[in-house]
Amino acid sequence: MASAPLYKSRSGWNALLPQRIAREDVPATRRFRTIIVGAGYTGLAAARRLAELAPDEEVLLLEASTIGEGAAGRNSGYLLINPGEPSANAAGFSADWATRQFALARAGFDGLRKLVETHSIACDWDEATPTVTAAATARVEKSARQTRQTYLDWGLVAQEYGPRDLQRMIGTDYYRYGLQSLTRALVQPAALHRGLADSLPETVVLVENTQVVAVGEGAPLRVQTNRGEFVADRVFVTNNLHARSLGLVQNRMIGIYTYGAFTPELEDGELARLGEAPRWGVLPAHRMGTTMRKTGRRLLIRSGDSYERELDPDKVRAMLTELYRRRFPHMRAHAFEHVWGGLTAVTHNGGFYFGEARPGLYASVGCGGAGVVRGTIHGKLLAELASGSQSALLTDRLKQKGPNWLPPEPFRGFGATTQIAWEQWQAGRER
Ligand SMILES: Cc1cc2nc3c(=O)[nH]c(=O)nc-3n(C[C@H](O)[C@H](O)[C@H](O)COP(=O)(O)OP(=O)(O)OC[C@H]3O[C@@H](n4cnc5c(N)ncnc54)[C@H](O)[C@@H]3O)c2cc1C
């Protein structure tokens, strides 16, 4: 496994945006009070908060890839407050646990919304489009109904959709039941990611295409990169799964690739076949299911899971085409203009690693889903932890469980691939 993600194809979302020039200049000084590894949502939020708390100090933010090309710009753009992520089903989660997760996700969401407003980030922020968690089979409809009851018990509104409502809205009779999802907004994720990076305070020095390969022991901390060594008193590790290659949180996270595709821009007649709603979102009610969005003049589809290795793009295209055709057999064509893969970290119990791993070394990693809002709040809280700030949210975050231990290879790989195959088979038409 590489120590930083090198994907086989560009993010479709990023490809739709104008060309952007990466910030690659190596700063004149190599000595910083703080270095952050990884400029996803977690790293960006940590950098911003550190700059707010210590406006006179420069922060070095190192990104192995470019802004918009990492998982942050490859995702489906759902800003979710689902406490059970990556599980779609809320049944079985205690009210107390859910309340604590909601508090985190809502703080992340509110923080992002404020930044988008303050900096006029053009990321198609959209709180009006209907988004539905949909089930295609009787078994999963049953669990989706239980999830809805759980939402109601938690005091949440959860509108229901019958098969006719869904057909009218999204243009297919594939689904038999839907409930209003816990999405609070939809965005163009690469545009959001770019906007957040480009609006960082001036004291944050972002350097892209710079991969951290090792962080030394002792004080100060020596940070080795493919572009030379930097030195810092504090290092923040916010590169999610790739923390493993820096010797952190090993045996507690696995890498799962999932895949996205965009159709070309569709003509009016074809767009009309995707239902009456001008825009919509569908999330799967089964963990191995398919996410979709009607966005702009395109259909977005996301599905598939593979353990630690990115599938070949041709194979991905064939898989996603089949899932698209199944749902919308009446479309004239089932072509995709962009197909891409993206890596997520998955932990066995859904817990993140969050805290001070050793003196001066802080990490927040292990985010498998809803990472746009959850990464944002975790990065902010990590900066506050390192700066000695206190809040009820931080205190509560520190009390939450981290990821539990996973057996070593080959048992881990065998277990994960067997479970993926079993759950995919079990998902049946939900895939
Ligand atoms: C296809 C897909 C769809 C998804 N859909 C959604 C969705 O709709 N909503 C949602 O909330 N989440 C979604 N996610 C998950 C979401 O993208 C992640 O949870 C989120 O990006 C995690 O944020 P992060 O900052 O923790 O990590 P990342 O965004 O992965 O950021 C880590 C950064 O660290 C960099 N890096 C790695 N190693 C190094 C190194 N050694 N040196 C320097 N830099 C390094 C990486 O290039 C990367 O940019 C999806 C993910 C995928 C792949």
The ligand as an SDF file (V2000), in Angstrom:
LIG
                    3D

 53 58  0  0  0  0  0  0  0  0999 V2000
  -16.2350    7.9920   -3.6590 C   0  0  0  0  0  0  0  0  0  0  0  0
  -16.4060    8.5570   -2.2590 C   0  0  0  0  0  0  0  0  0  0  0  0
  -17.6290    9.0970   -1.8800 C   0  0  0  0  0  0  0  0  0  0  0  0
  -17.7720    9.6670   -0.6070 C   0  0  0  0  0  0  0  0  0  0  0  0
  -18.9280   10.3310   -0.3090 N   0  0  0  0  0  0  0  0  0  0  0  0
  -18.9880   11.0970    0.8100 C   0  0  0  0  0  0  0  0  0  0  0  0
  -20.0740   11.9870    0.9990 C   0  0  0  0  0  0  0  0  0  0  0  0
  -20.9800   12.0940    0.1750 O   0  0  0  0  0  0  0  0  0  0  0  0
  -20.0850   12.7340    2.1330 N   0  0  0  0  0  0  0  0  0  0  0  0
  -19.0760   12.6680    3.0520 C   0  0  0  0  0  0  0  0  0  0  0  0
  -19.1190   13.3840    4.0600 O   0  0  0  0  0  0  0  0  0  0  0  0
  -18.0140   11.8450    2.8800 N   0  0  0  0  0  0  0  0  0  0  0  0
  -17.9390   11.0870    1.7700 C   0  0  0  0  0  0  0  0  0  0  0  0
  -16.8330   10.3170    1.5350 N   0  0  0  0  0  0  0  0  0  0  0  0
  -15.7740   10.2660    2.5560 C   0  0  0  0  0  0  0  0  0  0  0  0
  -14.9700   11.5660    2.6370 C   0  0  0  0  0  0  0  0  0  0  0  0
  -14.4490   11.9430    1.3940 O   0  0  0  0  0  0  0  0  0  0  0  0
  -13.8300   11.3550    3.6260 C   0  0  0  0  0  0  0  0  0  0  0  0
  -14.3780   10.8510    4.8350 O   0  0  0  0  0  0  0  0  0  0  0  0
  -13.1200   12.6550    3.9160 C   0  0  0  0  0  0  0  0  0  0  0  0
  -12.4700   13.1370    2.7640 O   0  0  0  0  0  0  0  0  0  0  0  0
  -12.0960   12.4310    5.0260 C   0  0  0  0  0  0  0  0  0  0  0  0
  -11.4790   13.6620    5.2870 O   0  0  0  0  0  0  0  0  0  0  0  0
  -10.0180   13.6700    5.8830 P   0  0  0  0  0  0  0  0  0  0  0  0
   -9.5560   15.0710    5.9030 O   0  0  0  0  0  0  0  0  0  0  0  0
  -10.0010   12.9450    7.1900 O   0  0  0  0  0  0  0  0  0  0  0  0
   -9.1380   12.7910    4.8880 O   0  0  0  0  0  0  0  0  0  0  0  0
   -8.8320   13.0450    3.3470 P   0  0  0  0  0  0  0  0  0  0  0  0
   -9.8820   13.8620    2.7350 O   0  0  0  0  0  0  0  0  0  0  0  0
   -8.5100   11.7120    2.7760 O   0  0  0  0  0  0  0  0  0  0  0  0
   -7.5250   13.9320    3.4070 O   0  0  0  0  0  0  0  0  0  0  0  0
   -6.2720   13.4090    3.7000 C   0  0  0  0  0  0  0  0  0  0  0  0
   -5.2680   14.0930    2.8080 C   0  0  0  0  0  0  0  0  0  0  0  0
   -3.9640   13.6710    3.2000 O   0  0  0  0  0  0  0  0  0  0  0  0
   -3.1690   13.5690    2.0320 C   0  0  0  0  0  0  0  0  0  0  0  0
   -2.0420   12.6790    2.3480 N   0  0  0  0  0  0  0  0  0  0  0  0
   -2.0570   11.3300    2.4770 C   0  0  0  0  0  0  0  0  0  0  0  0
   -0.8390   10.8810    2.8180 N   0  0  0  0  0  0  0  0  0  0  0  0
   -0.0420   11.9720    2.9060 C   0  0  0  0  0  0  0  0  0  0  0  0
    1.3270   12.1460    3.2070 C   0  0  0  0  0  0  0  0  0  0  0  0
    2.0970   11.1020    3.5220 N   0  0  0  0  0  0  0  0  0  0  0  0
    1.8430   13.4080    3.1710 N   0  0  0  0  0  0  0  0  0  0  0  0
    1.0500   14.4830    2.8930 C   0  0  0  0  0  0  0  0  0  0  0  0
   -0.2620   14.3620    2.5910 N   0  0  0  0  0  0  0  0  0  0  0  0
   -0.8050   13.1200    2.6210 C   0  0  0  0  0  0  0  0  0  0  0  0
   -4.1180   13.0140    1.0000 C   0  0  0  0  0  0  0  0  0  0  0  0
   -3.6750   13.2930   -0.3230 O   0  0  0  0  0  0  0  0  0  0  0  0
   -5.4160   13.7160    1.3360 C   0  0  0  0  0  0  0  0  0  0  0  0
   -5.6110   14.8890    0.5770 O   0  0  0  0  0  0  0  0  0  0  0  0
  -16.6790    9.6610    0.3110 C   0  0  0  0  0  0  0  0  0  0  0  0
  -15.4640    9.0850   -0.0650 C   0  0  0  0  0  0  0  0  0  0  0  0
  -15.3090    8.5490   -1.3250 C   0  0  0  0  0  0  0  0  0  0  0  0
  -13.9880    7.9680   -1.6980 C   0  0  0  0  0  0  0  0  0  0  0  0
  1  2  1  0
  2  3  1  0
  2 52  2  0
  3  4  2  0
  4  5  1  0
  4 50  1  0
  5  6  2  0
  6  7  1  0
  6 13  1  0
  7  8  2  0
  7  9  1  0
  9 10  1  0
 10 11  2  0
 10 12  1  0
 12 13  2  0
 13 14  1  0
 14 15  1  0
 14 50  1  0
 15 16  1  0
 16 17  1  0
 16 18  1  0
 18 19  1  0
 18 20  1  0
 20 21  1  0
 20 22  1  0
 22 23  1  0
 23 24  1  0
 24 25  2  0
 24 26  1  0
 24 27  1  0
 27 28  1  0
 28 29  2  0
 28 30  1  0
 28 31  1  0
 31 32  1  0
 32 33  1  0
 33 34  1  0
 33 48  1  0
 34 35  1  0
 35 36  1  0
 35 46  1  0
 36 37  1  0
 36 45  1  0
 37 38  2  0
 38 39  1  0
 39 40  1  0
 39 45  2  0
 40 41  1  0
 40 42  2  0
 42 43  1  0
 43 44  2  0
 44 45  1  0
 46 47  1  0
 46 48  1  0
 48 49  1  0
 50 51  2  0
 51 52  1  0
 52 53  1  0
M  END
$$$$
